[in-house]
Amino acid sequence: MFTFAAIVMKMNHVYLSLGSNVGDRWAQLHKTIEILNEDGAVKIVSSVYETAAWGNTNQPLFLNLVLLILTKDEAGNFMKKLLFTEEMMGRVRHQKWEARIIDIDILYFNNEIIIEHELIIPHPHLHERKFVLAPLAEIAPEFVHPVLKMNSVQLLNNCNDPLPVKKLQHA
């Protein structure tokens, strides 16, 4: 008699923030989503929001969105894939908060709290940035920040970021 065991691979739910303010910003976002969808399963994509640059405000406006992707990868390996995706898209890092073809940040990885040398999840500044919170509240209004214990809508309502965030259209 044979016993068959079903092996179920855990799919990690990851919320990502994508931003672009160099070149054809729409095309950069769409191409990045295409690349991400090759290796994972992009499940939900927010509308696109136009925002002023955060941190270094003397640069072109950003287009931003948030998406939910499912992956079998663990957080560290998934982060390496995201950095590789940024490189494939042509991103070169020179200084913090500079203009960029594409920026991909992990906001949440399941409900995990990860503090490592090169990786902090939840993203340590997500609660301070309306350009992240507006699209996040759109697609995951009830998702609760595992450290701050507030959902996306509450975080957005409590955010003191003065920069305007303009909803354009769905990606």
KOLMAR-659634 format. One record per atom (N, C-alpha, C): residue in one letter; x, y, z. Coordinates in steps of 0.001 Angstrom, whole numbers. Layout:
SITE  r        X        Y        Z
SITE  A        X        Y        Z
...
! end
This chain:
SITE  r        X        Y        Z
SITE  M      832    -1176        0
SITE  M        0        0        0
SITE  M      878     1241        0
SITE  F      523     2190     -859
SITE  F     1271     3440     -967
SITE  F      542     4544     -217
SITE  T     1331     5368      453
SITE  T      763     6532     1123
SITE  T     1234     7772      387
SITE  F      299     8573      -13
SITE  F      637     9802     -708
SITE  F      445    10973      247
SITE  A     1468    11772      365
SITE  A     1379    12965     1218
SITE  A     1311    14189      321
SITE  A      375    14998      587
SITE  A      269    16243     -183
SITE  A     1265    17242      385
SITE  I     2086    17736     -468
SITE  I     3049    18747      -60
SITE  I     2489    20096     -492
SITE  V     2224    20902      478
SITE  V     1668    22217      203
SITE  V     2756    23251      450
SITE  M     3079    23977     -592
SITE  M     4102    24999     -486
SITE  M     3459    26288       27
SITE  K     3993    26822     1076
SITE  K     3461    28057     1645
SITE  K     3731    29213      688
SITE  M     2686    29935      381
SITE  M     2838    31125     -443
SITE  M     2874    32334      490
SITE  N     3911    33112      356
SITE  N     4063    34318     1152
SITE  N     3342    35476      474
SITE  H     2594    36236     1251
SITE  H     1873    37406      760
SITE  H     2744    38633     1024
SITE  V     3123    39306      -59
SITE  V     4060    40416       48
SITE  V     3444    41668     -575
SITE  Y     3433    42745      190
SITE  Y     2996    44032     -338
SITE  Y     4240    44816     -729
SITE  L     4244    45284    -1980
SITE  L     5369    46040    -2515
SITE  L     4926    47442    -2903
SITE  S     5822    48384    -2756
SITE  S     5624    49741    -3259
SITE  S     6548    49922    -4454
SITE  L     5997    50408    -5573
SITE  L     6785    50690    -6774
SITE  L     6708    52174    -7067
SITE  G     7826    52761    -7435
SITE  G     7853    54174    -7799
SITE  G     8828    54426    -8922
SITE  S     8512    55439    -9753
SITE  S     9384    55814   -10861
SITE  S     9252    57310   -11127
SITE  N    10389    57974   -11347
SITE  N    10336    59391   -11736
SITE  N    11380    59738   -12804
SITE  V    11825    58745   -13556
SITE  V    12786    58962   -14630
SITE  V    12245    58316   -15904
SITE  G    12331    59043   -17010
SITE  G    11915    58476   -18291
SITE  G    10410    58297   -18375
SITE  D     9988    57271   -19080
SITE  D     8570    56963   -19232
SITE  D     8107    56232   -17976
SITE  R     7627    56978   -17014
SITE  R     7282    56438   -15692
SITE  R     6223    55341   -15794
SITE  W     5213    55543   -16640
SITE  W     4168    54525   -16821
SITE  W     4770    53222   -17324
SITE  A     5621    53334   -18345
SITE  A     6241    52139   -18931
SITE  A     7121    51426   -17910
SITE  Q     7842    52188   -17084
SITE  Q     8715    51586   -16073
SITE  Q     7881    50760   -15086
SITE  L     6752    51323   -14646
SITE  L     5892    50600   -13709
SITE  L     5324    49333   -14350
SITE  H     4824    49466   -15573
SITE  H     4231    48304   -16251
SITE  H     5261    47211   -16503
SITE  K     6448    47589   -16938
SITE  K     7506    46603   -17198
SITE  K     7899    45894   -15897
SITE  T     7990    46642   -14820
SITE  T     8350    46038   -13530
SITE  T     7282    45039   -13084
SITE  I     6023    45386   -13243
SITE  I     4938    44461   -12884
SITE  I     5030    43203   -13736
SITE  E     5322    43368   -15024
SITE  E     5497    42220   -15928
SITE  E     6597    41294   -15426
SITE  I     7746    41878   -15081
SITE  I     8887    41093   -14600
SITE  I     8529    40379   -13300
SITE  L     7903    41101   -12374
SITE  L     7533    40500   -11095
SITE  L     6542    39364   -11287
SITE  N     5683    39487   -12265
SITE  N     4660    38471   -12494
SITE  N     5238    37204   -13117
SITE  E     6445    37287   -13703
SITE  E     7085    36107   -14274
SITE  E     7463    35099   -13193
SITE  D     7904    35593   -12043
SITE  D     8402    34714   -10987
SITE  D     7401    34510    -9864
SITE  G     6458    35387    -9762
SITE  G     5478    35288    -8689
SITE  G     4094    35396    -9268
SITE  A     3198    35711    -8439
SITE  A     1818    35869    -8882
SITE  A     1306    37198    -8356
SITE  V     1332    38215    -9207
SITE  V      809    39514    -8819
SITE  V     -704    39371    -8711
SITE  K    -1252    39630    -7551
SITE  K    -2669    39412    -7286
SITE  K    -3505    40680    -7372
SITE  I    -3000    41774    -6820
SITE  I    -3741    43038    -6792
SITE  I    -2769    44172    -7080
SITE  V    -3213    45118    -7907
SITE  V    -2412    46307    -8197
SITE  V    -3292    47524    -7926
SITE  S    -2758    48466    -7191
SITE  S    -3507    49681    -6873
SITE  S    -3589    50601    -8086
SITE  S    -4306    51666    -7908
SITE  S    -4270    52760    -8879
SITE  S    -2872    53372    -8845
SITE  V    -2585    54186    -9836
SITE  V    -1310    54900    -9888
SITE  V    -1528    56288    -9281
SITE  Y     -575    56699    -8473
SITE  Y     -640    57994    -7798
SITE  Y      568    58825    -8198
SITE  E      343    60103    -8441
SITE  E     1452    61009    -8735
SITE  E     1765    61799    -7473
SITE  T     3053    61850    -7150
SITE  T     3466    62480    -5900
SITE  T     4778    63223    -6072
SITE  A     4960    64200    -5224
SITE  A     6251    64881    -5154
SITE  A     7258    63915    -4543
SITE  A     8510    64151    -4837
SITE  A     9569    63307    -4283
SITE  A     9651    63523    -2774
SITE  W     9916    62449    -2052
SITE  W    10015    62471     -601
SITE  W    11490    62427     -238
SITE  G    11915    63210      716
SITE  G    13315    63197     1143
SITE  G    14126    64230      383
SITE  N    14310    64022     -905
SITE  N    14999    64976    -1779
SITE  N    13950    65507    -2746
SITE  T    13375    66655    -2438
SITE  T    12227    67156    -3193
SITE  T    12608    67862    -4490
SITE  N    13876    68064    -4753
SITE  N    14320    68766    -5953
SITE  N    14544    67775    -7099
SITE  Q    13460    67141    -7548
SITE  Q    13520    66166    -8637
SITE  Q    12120    66002    -9223
SITE  P    12018    65318   -10351
SITE  P    10702    65159   -10997
SITE  P     9703    64405   -10118
SITE  L     8418    64599   -10443
SITE  L     7340    63911    -9728
SITE  L     7421    62409    -9956
SITE  F     6985    61657    -8959
SITE  F     6952    60198    -9022
SITE  F     5574    59707    -9418
SITE  L     5543    58557   -10068
SITE  L     4349    57740   -10162
SITE  L     4581    56583    -9205
SITE  N     3587    56306    -8368
SITE  N     3694    55253    -7354
SITE  N     2473    54358    -7393
SITE  L     2678    53126    -6992
SITE  L     1581    52178    -6799
SITE  L     2013    51162    -5768
SITE  V     1044    50407    -5285
SITE  V     1307    49306    -4361
SITE  V      667    48065    -4950
SITE  L     1337    46934    -4781
SITE  L      758    45681    -5264
SITE  L      956    44575    -4239
SITE  L      127    43562    -4397
SITE  L      252    42343    -3600
SITE  L      734    41247    -4527
SITE  I     1800    40576    -4127
SITE  I     2345    39470    -4900
SITE  I     2490    38266    -3982
SITE  L     2295    37091    -4543
SITE  L     2513    35847    -3810
SITE  L     3831    35255    -4286
SITE  T     4611    34750    -3346
SITE  T     5894    34137    -3694
SITE  T     6183    32978    -2751
SITE  K     6929    32009    -3260
SITE  K     7401    30892    -2439
SITE  K     8697    31257    -1732
SITE  D     9365    32300    -2204
SITE  D    10643    32712    -1639
SITE  D    10493    33239     -223
SITE  E    11521    33043      553
SITE  E    11597    33677     1862
SITE  E    12042    35129     1660
SITE  A    11891    35938     2682
SITE  A    12087    37384     2558
SITE  A    13456    37787     2013
SITE  G    14523    37217     2552
SITE  G    15868    37601     2107
SITE  G    16107    37303      645
SITE  N    15724    36134      207
SITE  N    15886    35750    -1191
SITE  N    15000    36598    -2102
SITE  F    13775    36864    -1649
SITE  F    12868    37690    -2443
SITE  F    13437    39099    -2599
SITE  M    14033    39632    -1543
SITE  M    14650    40962    -1618
SITE  M    15772    40980    -2651
SITE  K    16573    39921    -2697
SITE  K    17643    39839    -3702
SITE  K    17068    39867    -5108
SITE  K    15947    39187    -5307
SITE  K    15296    39190    -6623
SITE  K    14788    40589    -6981
SITE  L    14283    41299    -5992
SITE  L    13802    42657    -6255
SITE  L    14948    43590    -6631
SITE  L    16066    43465    -5931
SITE  L    17240    44281    -6268
SITE  L    17731    43960    -7679
SITE  F    17704    42682    -8042
SITE  F    18094    42275    -9389
SITE  F    17123    42848   -10424
SITE  T    15839    42856   -10102
SITE  T    14838    43436   -11001
SITE  T    15109    44918   -11216
SITE  E    15420    45636   -10145
SITE  E    15760    47053   -10278
SITE  E    16962    47237   -11199
SITE  E    17970    46407   -11037
SITE  E    19157    46474   -11898
SITE  E    18801    46191   -13353
SITE  M    17975    45165   -13581
SITE  M    17548    44828   -14942
SITE  M    16818    46003   -15594
SITE  M    16095    46756   -14800
SITE  M    15350    47906   -15309
SITE  M    16271    49107   -15554
SITE  G    17517    49006   -15101
SITE  G    18471    50083   -15347
SITE  G    18765    50970   -14150
SITE  R    18311    50586   -12986
SITE  R    18575    51421   -11818
SITE  R    20020    51291   -11377
SITE  V    20640    52442   -11149
SITE  V    21990    52515   -10610
SITE  V    21904    53386    -9360
SITE  R    22428    52883    -8267
SITE  R    22354    53616    -6996
SITE  R    23598    54472    -6803
SITE  H    23365    55783    -6625
SITE  H    24463    56714    -6355
SITE  H    24318    57329    -4968
SITE  Q    23103    57812    -4681
SITE  Q    22862    58443    -3382
SITE  Q    21429    58187    -2943
SITE  K    21191    58386    -1670
SITE  K    19864    58160    -1094
SITE  K    18871    59171    -1655
SITE  W    17650    58715    -1911
SITE  W    16530    59543    -2349
SITE  W    16789    60285    -3657
SITE  E    17528    59660    -4547
SITE  E    17763    60277    -5848
SITE  E    16657    59897    -6829
SITE  A    16618    60601    -7970
SITE  A    15687    60230    -9038
SITE  A    16021    58802    -9475
SITE  R    14993    58040    -9870
SITE  R    15259    56659   -10239
SITE  R    14244    56121   -11239
SITE  I    14752    55236   -12074
SITE  I    13926    54567   -13071
SITE  I    12848    53758   -12373
SITE  I    13256    52999   -11359
SITE  I    12304    52199   -10595
SITE  I    12835    52027    -9178
SITE  D    11918    52023    -8251
SITE  D    12229    51756    -6852
SITE  D    11207    50743    -6373
SITE  I    11676    49655    -5803
SITE  I    10789    48614    -5291
SITE  I    11105    48413    -3815
SITE  D    10103    48599    -2985
SITE  D    10271    48406    -1542
SITE  D     9294    47352    -1039
SITE  I     9782    46495     -163
SITE  I     8893    45564      527
SITE  I     8263    46328     1687
SITE  L     6930    46379     1688
SITE  L     6214    47020     2779
SITE  L     5931    46011     3884
SITE  Y     5317    44897     3485
SITE  Y     4983    43818     4411
SITE  Y     5344    42490     3775
SITE  F     5765    41544     4586
SITE  F     6005    40164     4179
SITE  F     5190    39312     5129
SITE  N     4009    38885     4665
SITE  N     3017    38257     5543
SITE  N     2755    39222     6695
SITE  N     2737    38726     7904
SITE  N     2625    39581     9099
SITE  N     3936    39588     9869
SITE  E     5014    39258     9171
SITE  E     6295    39060     9841
SITE  E     6975    40372    10212
SITE  I     7737    40299    11270
SITE  I     8625    41385    11678
SITE  I    10034    40852    11483
SITE  I    10773    41480    10569
SITE  I    12120    41023    10227
SITE  I    13076    42194    10412
SITE  I    14100    41970    11210
SITE  I    15131    42985    11408
SITE  I    16470    42318    11173
SITE  E    17002    42571     9993
SITE  E    18309    42040     9605
SITE  E    19167    43194     9115
SITE  H    20423    42903     8839
SITE  H    21362    43946     8421
SITE  H    20865    44727     7204
SITE  E    20435    44052     6178
SITE  E    20021    44699     4926
SITE  E    18509    44669     4698
SITE  L    17741    44234     5667
SITE  L    16316    44059     5449
SITE  L    15532    44313     6730
SITE  I    14627    45302     6669
SITE  I    13747    45595     7792
SITE  I    12313    45579     7278
SITE  I    11504    44697     7856
SITE  I    10104    44558     7476
SITE  I     9289    44494     8764
SITE  P     8193    45248     8842
SITE  P     7621    46145     7849
SITE  P     8581    47286     7522
SITE  H     8375    47878     6338
SITE  H     9232    48988     5923
SITE  H     9204    50042     7029
SITE  P    10381    50476     7486
SITE  P    10433    51348     8659
SITE  P     9815    52734     8482
SITE  H     9565    53165     7247
SITE  H     9010    54511     7030
SITE  H     7631    54507     6383
SITE  L     7037    53337     6194
SITE  L     5777    53308     5454
SITE  L     4695    54141     6118
SITE  H     4669    54205     7423
SITE  H     3636    54964     8134
SITE  H     3828    56475     8040
SITE  E     4959    56913     7482
SITE  E     5273    58338     7352
SITE  E     5050    58860     5943
SITE  R     4661    58008     5014
SITE  R     4636    58378     3598
SITE  R     3255    58171     2974
SITE  K     2608    59276     2635
SITE  K     1282    59181     2022
SITE  K     1335    58498      663
SITE  F     2451    58650      -65
SITE  F     2538    58028    -1386
SITE  F     2547    56507    -1304
SITE  V     2831    55971     -141
SITE  V     2739    54533      104
SITE  V     1375    54196      705
SITE  L      956    54981     1666
SITE  L     -269    54665     2401
SITE  L    -1541    54808     1564
SITE  A    -1597    55788      654
SITE  A    -2815    55965     -160
SITE  A    -3086    54728    -1025
SITE  P    -2109    54256    -1804
SITE  P    -2387    53047    -2588
SITE  P    -2515    51787    -1725
SITE  L    -1816    51726     -604
SITE  L    -1932    50579      295
SITE  L    -3341    50522      893
SITE  A    -3859    51672     1315
SITE  A    -5212    51723     1875
SITE  A    -6259    51367      826
SITE  E    -5945    51628     -431
SITE  E    -6868    51280    -1520
SITE  E    -7010    49763    -1674
SITE  I    -5882    49037    -1629
SITE  I    -5947    47592    -1897
SITE  I    -5958    46723     -642
SITE  A    -5550    47291      492
SITE  A    -5503    46504     1737
SITE  A    -5919    47386     2912
SITE  P    -7140    47905     2888
SITE  P    -7550    48861     3932
SITE  P    -7527    48289     5347
SITE  E    -7774    47008     5482
SITE  E    -7868    46401     6812
SITE  E    -6589    45696     7254
SITE  F    -5546    45692     6406
SITE  F    -4305    45027     6785
SITE  F    -3701    45776     7971
SITE  V    -3366    45040     9021
SITE  V    -2870    45650    10257
SITE  V    -1345    45576    10304
SITE  H     -741    46731    10521
SITE  H      709    46834    10691
SITE  H     1089    46021    11926
SITE  P     1976    45023    11774
SITE  P     2266    44130    12906
SITE  P     2997    44783    14075
SITE  V     3554    45950    13885
SITE  V     4229    46649    14979
SITE  V     3342    47756    15544
SITE  L     2797    48587    14668
SITE  L     2018    49750    15097
SITE  L      577    49406    15459
SITE  K      118    48207    15057
SITE  K    -1223    47712    15389
SITE  K    -2340    48626    14888
SITE  M    -2120    49259    13724
SITE  M    -3150    50055    13058
SITE  M    -3290    49535    11639
SITE  N    -4514    49621    11092
SITE  N    -4691    49186     9714
SITE  N    -4271    50300     8750
SITE  S    -4280    49995     7471
SITE  S    -3778    50932     6454
SITE  S    -4543    52250     6449
SITE  V    -5856    52188     6609
SITE  V    -6664    53414     6623
SITE  V    -6318    54255     7852
SITE  Q    -6169    53635     8986
SITE  Q    -5802    54367    10203
SITE  Q    -4423    55003    10051
SITE  L    -3481    54252     9474
SITE  L    -2139    54806     9257
SITE  L    -2199    56025     8339
SITE  L    -2982    55923     7261
SITE  L    -3123    57044     6329
SITE  L    -3745    58242     7036
SITE  N    -4787    58015     7799
SITE  N    -5468    59116     8500
SITE  N    -4577    59774     9550
SITE  N    -3605    59050    10074
SITE  N    -2703    59586    11091
SITE  N    -1389    60111    10529
SITE  C    -1209    59996     9221
SITE  C       60    60378     8592
SITE  C      192    61901     8501
SITE  N     1340    62412     8902
SITE  N     1606    63855     8876
SITE  N     2352    64320     7640
SITE  D     2552    63436     6676
SITE  D     3265    63784     5448
SITE  D     2497    64892     4718
SITE  P     3120    66069     4508
SITE  P     2417    67183     3869
SITE  P     2416    67125     2335
SITE  L     3157    66199     1748
SITE  L     3258    66163      281
SITE  L     1950    65694     -337
SITE  P     1515    66373    -1407
SITE  P      265    65974    -2071
SITE  P      395    64636    -2799
SITE  V     -694    63879    -2778
SITE  V     -765    62593    -3456
SITE  V    -2013    62637    -4347
SITE  K    -1798    62526    -5655
SITE  K    -2901    62651    -6618
SITE  K    -3156    61306    -7298
SITE  K    -4368    60760    -7109
SITE  K    -4740    59501    -7739
SITE  K    -4985    59763    -9216
SITE  L    -4313    58976   -10085
SITE  L    -4463    59161   -11516
SITE  L    -5427    58134   -12096
SITE  Q    -5013    56898   -12179
SITE  Q    -5859    55848   -12719
SITE  Q    -5275    54505   -12337
SITE  H    -6038    53461   -12603
SITE  H    -5572    52107   -12290
SITE  H    -4427    51741   -13223
SITE  A    -3447    51023   -12680
SITE  A    -2278    50617   -13464
SITE  A    -2721    49708   -14579
! end
